[in-house]
Amino acid sequence: MTTASATLSVGPHSLAAPDAPKRVCDTTGLGVCLAAQRFIKLHAVVGIVFLLLGGIAALLLALTRWQTVHLLPADWFYRVITFHGINMLILWILFFEVAILYFACTTPLNAKLYSRKVAWVGFILMLAGGIMVDWIILVGKADVMMTSYLPLLAHPAFYLGIILVAVGTLVGVYNFFATLYVAKRDRAYEGSMPIVTFGALAAAIIAVVTLLHGAVAMIPTFTYSMGWTAQPDPIWYRMIWWGLGHQSQQVNVCAMVTVWYLLSNVIVGAKPVNETVCRTAFALYILFINLASAHHLLVDPGVGATWKIWNTSYAMYLAVLASMIHGFTVPGGVEIAMRERGYNRGLFGWVVALPWRNPALSGTVLSVIIFGFLGGITGVTLGTQQINIIAHNTLRIPGHFHVTVVGGTTLAFMALAYYVIPLIFQRDFIWRGLARIQPWLFGIGITLLAFGMSFAGSLGVSRRSWDVDAQGVYGPAVHLWLGVLGIGGVLAFIGLLAFVLLCVGTLFFGPKNNGRPMADWGTPPIQAGAQIGSLANSHTATRGTIVLTFVFLACFVVYYFANWKALADVWPVR
Amino acid sequence: MSLRPLTAPWFHAPAGHEKLWIGVALVWCFVMSLMMPYWHFRGKQNSTGEAYTVKPDAFLERTQKFVETNRVGTFKNPIANALAAELPIVEPPPGGDAYLIGRMWQWYPALRLRVGETYRIHLSALDLQHGFSLQPLNMNFQAVPGYDHVLTLTPTSKGEYTIVCNEFCGIGHHAMTGKIFVE
């Protein structure tokens, strides 16, 4: 491929240019831009440090809400919950996403990163902001939860830190867009960008819209906290803040789905069943997710029923449709690739034959299942305008988003790290046995945690509350589910700790793999007589996937209408 | 390949299983989006967000007047809770207005309602945002300073109900409670 493009006249931002600082990957044969590689490393490592900080906080929280243990005192509980939210939802995810963006705009396009200086500026702003926020929370000047709902007010450094992180991220996103532009201009690649870059592009576009919402909400709040301007209206703040808070989760969804496509390609050679459909689905995210900030205002005063209903369904649920499409095309692509490789027995023979000992494979599969069956179904249901009456601010809400952003996005990012570290850091993993069970520990732990949260929430337990015995309304069933929450949290923390130890240990002690392919985690060998591409024109080879998606739909329908029934049992209200 | 640029034409209409799934998913999305307007007209539980602007001290004044005129007793909290040891019990006239304040850290006053009657409950917060969470029914609404949030509520079951707070409001948040008695 490099010889083909080298014969063309290419610009300076193509890796095919004579003096481009690059190396050729010993495993894939693809060109790697050395500048991009450095910033992928930096962002990934800092992201994993914030993941560890957020994870320690998570363990303390789980051990406090587990009422039998009830570890932290009240002030530290609320402080740690603020710290946990910021480190996990903002710092870990944003740092890792910038790493993914820098990868997606360089190696797949055979392009050089647009600017190292811009990348440094973005990175330093993000890091400075992150440290500022964490510090101000830990000294007890910002016990306001991640959402910091006005009139609750934190120290100005809290808002300033978040603004710095947002601006730094925007600078990184700018570098991504600029790289896409110069790669096209300098003919670094021919044809259309691959689906992985396209998904990253969708994530980046949503990130811009998201971070602008963040600026609109945070800047007046910062000036108010300095005493320069009047207090912004609390409902206005909620609406704009959730333009940041909810859409940033769609950035995560986009990045996660991109990782699904990437890993299923790397591990089993899967490709999208239909590029047009997959790309349209990404476009639907960009167009319609903006409305979803309404999910957090469904039982609020001041916004009417029509507004709530229209925005709840983000224009007839077209963003949900997008997720349901990816939920088909990702496993569908895997099924076709496996059948083409000769694993053709029955409906699910290809599932059995998947390389389950490969942690990136098990992590991806668990991410798809946890995100879809648990996170997606609960999210759409809880975000239904009227059903929100029996869910708002209960533990059902964190029960939902821990299976989307943790069991889905974080687990997918962990799975990705099992390839990022050997390929980008050029070191093979240590403790490969531990790595093989790590996704299971984390996935099962987070699932238990979410079940505990969801059932306790259904029994009326509120989120972000230190104690469930002070109100005198919750019985033994609640204590049971909070125990499940606690055990799940401990298990997930062990999975997280294993991941961090594996990554950090590998960075220091992993055997170098320069000059040879990375150690294989396990890929399905092609069976005798099988031919790649033999099912390229078949539209009915996805027999197993279509059955699985209909099982998914059945679960969805049952859960959805069961919640309408539960709603019908409470007092009439309007 | 997902990682390399596409050079062959890639525009294809969906077909086969994929077309079937997209069609079914689209129908399901329509069903879900139609459920909400349907329930708005035919269902009994809706959040219309009816609200009026009100200054916190004006809302406190209205609530105090409501308590003076309609007070029927005193609720002594059997749970040791310094934040809400005692609350006036107030009974609004059937079909009438009731006022409920969320503040650090109690719901004031306690309400007595009659089963099957409909009330307009005015809900607001004086200091920070609070979360009205009626237990064990598990009905939840937001209380926001500056907004008089009107819930048109019809109790359909008798008993003693506890309002807990489910929006973080400081160190006493977990112990912030109130009462609704239905007779």
Interface residues (C-beta under 8 A of the other chain):
Chain A: M1 T28 L30 A74 D75 Y78 T107 P108 L109 V144 M145 Y149 L150 P151 L152 Y189 E190 G191 S192 M193 P194 I195 V196 D233 P234 I235 Y261 L262 S264 N265 V266 G269 A270 K271 P272 V273 N274 E275 T276 V277 L297 L298 V299 D300 P301 G302 V303 G304 A305 W307 K308 I309 T312 S313 M316 Y317 L318 V320 L321 M324 I325 F328 T329 G332 V380 T384 Q385 Q386 N388 I389 I390 A391 H392 N393 T394 S458 L459 G460 S462 R463 R464 S465 W466 D467 V468 A470 Q471 G472 V473 Y474 S538 H539 T540 T542 R543 T545 I546 T549 F550 L553 F556 V557 Y560 W564 L567 A568 V570 W571 P572 V573 R574
Chain B: M1 S2 L3 R4 P5 L6 T7 A8 W10 F11 H12 A13 P14 A15 G16 H17 E18 K19 L20 W21 I22 V24 A25 L26 W28 C29 F30 M32 S33 M35 M36 P37 W39 H40 G43 K44 Q45 N46 S47 T48 G49 E50 A51 P78 I79 N81 T118 L123 D127 L128 Q129 G131 S133 Q135 P136 L137 N138 M139 N140 F141 Q142 V144 P145 G146 Y147 D148 H149 V150 L151 T152 L153 T154 P155 T156 S157 T162 V164 C165 N166 E167 F168 C169 I171 H173 H174 A175 T177
